[in-house]
Amino acid sequence: NSCCPVELLITDIQMPGLNGLELIGELNRHNIDLPTLVISAYSNQELQLKLARLGYDNLLIKPFDEEALVGRVTELLEQKNQQQRVN
């Protein structure tokens, strides 16, 4: 029972309890298709491979400026809208 549908998820990789990769895994297990932007202070090939295996390629490395964040969010929402028009 939600008043507002969720349009986008922004998650960090390092979080207490459930990390970002585990959160994305949970979304996948529950068949929740949600545009997701992953942020992290660390970027390495292993992280990028793990994200790719989970079907996510939207990684924004900290520190980032407001313009980069807004641009990436805008891209993801536009992609979602285009996919909805096609389907």
C-alpha positions as a Markdown table, in Angstrom:
| # | Residue | x | y | z |
|---|---|---|---|---|
| 1 | Asn | 0.0 | 0.0 | 0.0 |
| 2 | Ser | 2.1 | 2.8 | -1.3 |
| 3 | Cys | 1.1 | 6.4 | -2.0 |
| 4 | Cys | 3.9 | 7.0 | -4.5 |
| 5 | Pro | 5.4 | 4.5 | -6.9 |
| 6 | Val | 9.2 | 4.3 | -6.8 |
| 7 | Glu | 10.7 | 5.4 | -10.1 |
| 8 | Leu | 14.4 | 4.9 | -9.3 |
| 9 | Leu | 16.7 | 3.5 | -6.7 |
| 10 | Ile | 20.0 | 5.1 | -5.8 |
| 11 | Thr | 22.1 | 2.9 | -3.5 |
| 12 | Asp | 25.7 | 3.0 | -2.2 |
| 13 | Ile | 27.7 | -0.2 | -2.2 |
| 14 | Gln | 28.9 | 0.1 | 1.4 |
| 15 | Met | 26.0 | 0.3 | 3.8 |
| 16 | Pro | 25.4 | -1.2 | 7.2 |
| 17 | Gly | 23.4 | -4.4 | 7.3 |
| 18 | Leu | 22.6 | -5.0 | 3.6 |
| 19 | Asn | 25.2 | -3.7 | 1.1 |
| 20 | Gly | 24.3 | -2.4 | -2.3 |
| 21 | Leu | 25.1 | -5.6 | -4.1 |
| 22 | Glu | 22.9 | -7.6 | -1.7 |
| 23 | Leu | 20.1 | -5.1 | -2.2 |
| 24 | Ile | 20.3 | -5.4 | -5.9 |
| 25 | Gly | 20.3 | -9.2 | -5.5 |
| 26 | Glu | 17.1 | -9.0 | -3.4 |
| 27 | Leu | 15.4 | -6.9 | -6.1 |
| 28 | Asn | 16.3 | -9.5 | -8.7 |
| 29 | Arg | 15.1 | -12.3 | -6.6 |
| 30 | His | 11.7 | -10.6 | -6.2 |
| 31 | Asn | 11.6 | -9.7 | -9.9 |
| 32 | Ile | 11.6 | -6.0 | -9.2 |
| 33 | Asp | 12.7 | -4.2 | -12.3 |
| 34 | Leu | 13.7 | -0.8 | -11.1 |
| 35 | Pro | 16.3 | 1.6 | -12.7 |
| 36 | Thr | 19.2 | 1.6 | -10.2 |
| 37 | Leu | 22.1 | 3.9 | -9.8 |
| 38 | Val | 24.9 | 2.5 | -7.8 |
| 39 | Ile | 27.3 | 4.9 | -6.1 |
| 40 | Ser | 30.6 | 4.0 | -4.6 |
| 41 | Ala | 33.9 | 5.5 | -3.5 |
| 42 | Tyr | 35.6 | 2.5 | -5.0 |
| 43 | Ser | 35.7 | 1.5 | -8.6 |
| 44 | Asn | 37.5 | -1.6 | -9.7 |
| 45 | Gln | 37.1 | -4.3 | -12.3 |
| 46 | Glu | 35.7 | -6.8 | -9.7 |
| 47 | Leu | 32.9 | -4.5 | -8.6 |
| 48 | Gln | 32.1 | -3.7 | -12.2 |
| 49 | Leu | 31.9 | -7.4 | -13.1 |
| 50 | Lys | 29.7 | -8.1 | -10.1 |
| 51 | Leu | 27.3 | -5.3 | -11.1 |
| 52 | Ala | 27.3 | -6.5 | -14.7 |
| 53 | Arg | 26.4 | -10.1 | -13.6 |
| 54 | Leu | 23.5 | -8.6 | -11.7 |
| 55 | Gly | 22.5 | -6.7 | -14.8 |
| 56 | Tyr | 23.5 | -3.2 | -13.7 |
| 57 | Asp | 26.0 | -0.9 | -15.4 |
| 58 | Asn | 25.1 | 2.4 | -13.9 |
| 59 | Leu | 28.0 | 3.2 | -11.5 |
| 60 | Leu | 28.8 | 6.7 | -10.3 |
| 61 | Ile | 32.1 | 7.1 | -8.4 |
| 62 | Lys | 32.4 | 9.4 | -5.4 |
| 63 | Pro | 33.1 | 12.2 | -5.2 |
| 64 | Phe | 30.8 | 13.4 | -7.8 |
| 65 | Asp | 29.1 | 16.8 | -8.4 |
| 66 | Glu | 25.4 | 17.6 | -8.5 |
| 67 | Glu | 25.5 | 17.9 | -12.2 |
| 68 | Ala | 26.8 | 14.4 | -12.7 |
| 69 | Leu | 24.1 | 13.0 | -10.3 |
| 70 | Val | 21.3 | 14.9 | -12.0 |
| 71 | Gly | 22.5 | 13.9 | -15.4 |
| 72 | Arg | 22.7 | 10.2 | -14.6 |
| 73 | Val | 19.3 | 10.2 | -12.9 |
| 74 | Thr | 17.8 | 12.0 | -15.9 |
| 75 | Glu | 19.4 | 9.4 | -18.3 |
| 76 | Leu | 18.0 | 6.5 | -16.3 |
| 77 | Leu | 14.5 | 7.9 | -16.1 |
| 78 | Glu | 14.5 | 8.7 | -19.8 |
| 79 | Gln | 15.6 | 5.1 | -20.6 |
| 80 | Lys | 12.7 | 3.8 | -18.4 |
| 81 | Asn | 10.2 | 6.0 | -20.2 |
| 82 | Gln | 11.4 | 4.9 | -23.6 |
| 83 | Gln | 11.2 | 1.2 | -22.6 |
| 84 | Gln | 7.6 | 1.8 | -21.3 |
| 85 | Arg | 6.6 | 3.4 | -24.6 |
| 86 | Val | 8.0 | 0.4 | -26.6 |
| 87 | Asn | 6.2 | -2.1 | -24.4 |
